[in-house]
């Protein structure tokens, strides 16, 4: 940690101004109130309020390497008493050296006031000690808060990456299985699916480090994903979109929608021979983006047992990113399943 007076120019300026004002007040009082000769007053002011502040700034180093947590109280008191004695001796010696060319009288007011000057030196040391301990504690606290904030950011990013990593391999595993089957039954569709899958995974990798993307970009990726699944399920899968055009510029977490469609296909398309429609509705309301996904399902063939990993991860990601509960709303209408995402925006959507 650097010296606070050299590292913080505002503090240094305040330090200089404080002692400058004290010096002026001292000269005025001595000359006009106590009738002290101007030469004596200037010498006294310089040694007390210029020289000692210069020497006193070195006290910071005595606390920098002797923290309250690392040294016993007795040893700390002894150390500072010795340091104060050395500093006072240096201060008094230099003061005498400065006075000598200007004051020829043997019984000068410096010699008469020597005990009080030494006592003042110890008091000043104690004041500086408290001041620098306070500054050191404040700087340490700021540094600790900064590190904690960095750690929280790292943990947050790690949690988000962990949640994403649980989704992508699951989808990739299913897609590769489908491609494996199609290579025998329909090689052309298998080739189409490989191309779409590579494009989809490129998007996932490209945006892995960017947490937020535009809704338009995410929607393009979703349509690509549905194209992959369309190759697998054919007419069984039908996708409909009702999107307000001005919502396309809204920002949403990347890869937040794909698990919803994967969940809709898993519990809807897989479990029936009929056509299943996945309907996406998006509306904007000031600083709120609402994305609603509704899919049909056959209640007679499906028994739901809570949320799947995709929905749990989305709920967790939304809570980590926005630090708000209930941004994911799930409704089971017996013949359809509805999921609504409420995504706050930094600026109103126009």
Protein Blocks (a to p, Z undefined) as FASTA:
>chain_A
ZZfklmmmklmmmmmmmmmmmmmmmmmmmmmmnopafklmmmmmmmmmmmmmmmmmmmmm
mmmmmcfklpcfklmmmmmmmmmmmmmmmmmmmmmmmmmmmmmbfbbfklmmmmmmmmmm
mmmmmmmmmmmmmmmmmmmmmmmmmmmmmmmmmmmmmmmmmmmmmmmmmmmmmmmmmmmm
mmmmmmmlmmmmmmmmmmmmmmmmmmmmpmbdcfklmmmmmmmmmmmmmmmnmmmpccdd
dddfklmmpccdehklmmmmmmmmmmmmmmpcbdcddddddddehjaccddddddddfkl
pccebjafklmmmmmmmmmmnopghkbccddehjaccdddddddfbdcZZ
